[in-house]
Structure formats: C-alpha cells, structure tokens
Amino acid sequence: MKMHRFLPERCIDSCVFKISYKLYSIGGSQMESIEANSHSADLIPCDIIRIHTFGRFDVVHADGSINNSGDRSKKTWSLLKYMIANKDKRVTIENIVDDLFPSEEYHDPSNTIKNLVHRLRKILQYQDGGKMQPIIFQKGGYCLNRTKCIYLDTDEFESVSDEAYVLEKVDPLRAISLFAKGQEIYKGDFLKEDSDLNWLMPARLYYRRLYLKNCLKHMSLLRHFKEYEEITRVGANAMRVEEFEEDIHAMFMEALLRLEKYHQVAKHFLYLSKLFKEVYHITPSKHITNLYYLALEAQPILDNDNDFSPGDIVLKSGGALLCDQKTFKQILKLDLNRNNRIKKDTHLIRVISHSANSEQLNANMINSKMIYIQRILADALRSGDVIARWNDNTFFILLGGADEEGTNIGYVRIKKLLYTEIVDPQIRIEIKKTLATQTGFLD
C-alpha cells in the first residue's frame, strides 16, 4: 500500500473514480435488469413494443423492427409519431386533423381518423390476441398505453435524468452513471427525419435542452472528481448536438487546460470565434477568451502554428491582409507612389497596447493580448486593408484606397470597436492617426 504515495494525486483520484464508477455502473445495470424482469413477469403479460425516437425512428417488437415494411401507411406512422410527441396529452380527432393533415379535406374526418387509429392498433398488435390495447380512448381523446404495453426511449431518458438530479448531491457517482446512461439513450434529435413539421418543434427543443442540461451537470460532477479526459469526451459529443452552447465550450476548454493541451485550447478558441462571427456576428464570451489567454500564457504557440494561425483564419474569412514589416513597407510604397501622382496624402492608423498599471506584463501575456487584438482588427476590416505587427505592442494599419476623410471614418470605427471589445483591466489601448511620410518607414 505504501507504493500509492509515489503515484500522482490525480492518478490516485482517477483510479478510485474508475473503480467506483465501474461498480456503480454494474450494480445499476443489474438492479435495472432485475426490476425490468419483475415488471415483465407481474405487470406486462405480453411482449413490450419498444419505440425509439432519438436519432432514427424505429419500432421494435419480439421479431424485430416492424416499421420498415412496404405495406405500412405513411399516415399511420405519422399518427404514431404525433401521439408520441404529445404523449402526456389526450389528442382529439380535431387535433389530429388540424396538425397532421391541415391541407386535406375529409368528407367525414371523424371516421377517417378512427380508421387510421384502427390500422395503427393492428400494426402494434400483441401476440396475445390484442387483449391489452397499445392505444386507448379516454375522455374524448386518444393516448398511448405506455404504462403496460409500450416502452418509449423518451420516457426512459426523462426517468434517468430525474433520478440523476435527485442523486447528484447524495450519491454523485451513481448520478454520473445515470447521466452517462441518458447520453447513450439520446442518440440524436427527437424524430430527426421529420425536421420540417411544426408540431414536433416543442418536443424536439425540450429534449435537446434536457440533454444539454444533463451534459453540463455531468461535466460538472466529473470536474469534482478531476476526470478531465471524460469531460472532453462528454463535451465533444454535446457540441455535435448543439454548436452554440457556450457553457459546454467553456467546460471543454477548461478540461483541456487541466490536461495541459494548450494547443487544442487555442485551436478550439479560433474555431469558435470564426463560427460565432459567421453565424451570429458576435465574439465568444469574456470567460472563453480568458481561457484562450491562459493557454497562450502557458505556451505561446499560435505565431508558429502552420496549421491554424490567426492569419489563416483571417485570409480564409475574407478579412484584412496580415503581413510582416517588409511586405507592409512594399505595399505602403506602392500606395504612396499612387497618391503622390494625384497629390493625395497617405494616412496610417497606429494601435498601441500598454500595461494599464505599474506592473509589467510578461512576454507571453503581451503576445496573447496582441494576437487577440490582431484577430479583432482583421475580422472587422475590409479585404483591401493591410495590418502589420510592428513590434511587441504596436500594429500599423493601412486602409486601402482611403483618403483623409475615409481614414478618419476608419479611425473612429476602429477606436469604437477596440474600446468595446477589449475589456481588460491589465491593458490600455492607444489609437493614433499619422501621415505615412512622418513614420520614417521608407528612409
């Protein structure tokens, strides 16, 4: 036992977690199996019809899938899906006609829907001769007989989620096991193949939000046990379902930081920045941006990253041109020659980053903040504009084809942008206009 003191603390925690988690998972599965067998023997004297709605719709009976036969009516399966989406309600004939067949006119809608229900009952018929009907009519409406005849993955998903939230404080390991089980059940959006049906949207959004809420709680519990690799796995799966849930991205990046995968943190931030800008024209939250800074402080990697540099992102997105000093001088010289011929001045904008207090920032911190400023400028400016990082804390900007008035407009826009975006108590941004001939670049 003394050998344990030579193991890193996180390694010991991880071993304890994995052993405990395995025991809980096995124990939970055995208990659920016993309960299921008990229910089958005492309460359900017939084969259960299993209906799967997450990802791919499937109806499974004792002999296998029964919803792929060619003679099954599309309207019949639409009725079943409609009843599943409204499983906690009794749906009337009027509800069914209005929502499922709004563009069709029936001479006798009541009889038409009754025939449709009859066909659905026949499809879902049990081997015991139909003594227990899967669809029942009560108080003027139809509903699924879920308690005795039908298994719905949506019911199990909600049940597992509810139990996990009850246990999250008193038995977190069991809660983690249940959250993991819920994520296995949720294989994709609710009735994903019917994406254009309005009556499906409330249920689909409800299950998606519940899944994401479960993932966040699951990741939070895993963080308590320092299971950072598992957090990244859960987060990656959640991001495939919903790309724009910032809390998922934040916890994913935090776990990568704990694992010292700084390069992946930076790459993920740049990917996220581009995604948010293209879709919503916004930037990631301050918290996510700070995680990016922390990664750069630990390992300043982006300047030498050939696969995923800030410059690549800008050029691909159609923003301003990023270049080195030599290229900037060549472009500036061409611009000066052209403007001299028409007797027009060439103006530059200079952006300087200062430490906001007497404490000097270390080189990595300064570099990370300059990269962030560079990304903001490159995304905001036009494709004809040129940006060069001149030294540790200075950028020069040439606005392509702009006269003095155009430069003034660009100056005001850049000033407003940076003062809005850079909310950082550690740095102070200074923005100036200058004539190109006064810089001494071409001496």
BELRA-V353997 format. One record per backbone hydrogen bond with DSSP energy under -1.0 kcal/mol. CO is the residue of the C=O (numbers start at 1). NH is the residue of the N-H. If there is no record, write none. Layout:
co = {CO CO}
nh = {NH NH}
This chain:
co = {1 2 3 4 8 9 10 11 12 13 14 15 16 17 18 19 20 21 22 23 24 25 26 27 28 29 30 31 32 33 34 35 36 37 38 39 39 49 50 51 52 53 54 58 59 60 61 64 69 73 74 75 76 77 78 79 80 81 82 84 86 91 92 93 94 95 96 97 101 108 109 110 111 112 113 114 115 116 117 118 119 120 122 126 134 136 138 141 142 143 144 145 149 151 152 153 154 155 156 157 158 159 160 161 162 163 167 171 172 173 174 175 176 177 178 179 180 181 182 185 189 189 191 194 197 198 200 201 202 203 204 205 206 207 208 209 210 211 212 213 214 215 216 217 218 219 220 221 222 223 226 227 228 229 230 231 232 233 234 235 238 244 245 246 247 248 249 250 251 252 253 254 255 256 257 260 261 262 263 264 265 266 267 268 269 270 271 272 273 274 275 276 276 285 286 287 288 289 290 291 292 293 294 295 299 301 302 309 310 311 312 313 314 321 324 325 326 327 328 329 330 331 332 333 334 335 336 337 339 340 346 348 349 350 351 352 354 362 363 364 365 366 367 368 369 370 371 372 373 374 375 376 377 378 382 385 386 387 388 393 394 394 395 396 397 398 399 403 404 405 406 407 408 409 410 411 412 413 414 415 416 417 418 421 424 426 428 430 432 434 435 436 440}
nh = {4 5 6 7 12 13 14 15 16 17 18 19 20 21 22 23 24 25 26 27 28 29 30 31 32 33 34 35 36 37 38 39 40 41 42 43 44 151 60 153 58 191 56 52 66 50 64 61 72 77 78 79 80 81 82 83 84 85 86 87 89 142 96 97 98 99 100 101 104 112 113 114 115 116 117 118 119 120 121 122 123 124 125 129 145 143 141 138 91 136 146 149 49 51 156 157 158 159 160 161 162 163 164 165 166 167 171 175 176 177 178 179 180 181 182 183 184 185 186 187 55 192 194 197 200 201 204 205 206 207 208 209 210 211 212 213 214 215 216 217 218 219 220 221 222 223 224 225 227 226 228 231 232 233 234 235 236 237 238 239 242 246 249 250 251 252 253 254 255 256 257 258 259 261 260 262 265 266 267 268 269 270 271 272 273 274 275 276 277 278 279 280 282 289 290 291 292 293 294 295 296 297 298 299 301 304 305 313 314 315 316 317 319 387 328 329 330 331 332 333 334 335 336 337 338 339 340 341 344 343 436 434 397 432 395 430 428 366 367 368 369 370 371 372 373 374 375 376 377 378 379 380 381 320 385 321 398 323 396 353 390 391 351 388 349 386 402 407 408 409 410 411 412 413 414 415 416 417 418 419 420 421 422 423 427 356 354 352 350 348 438 439 443}
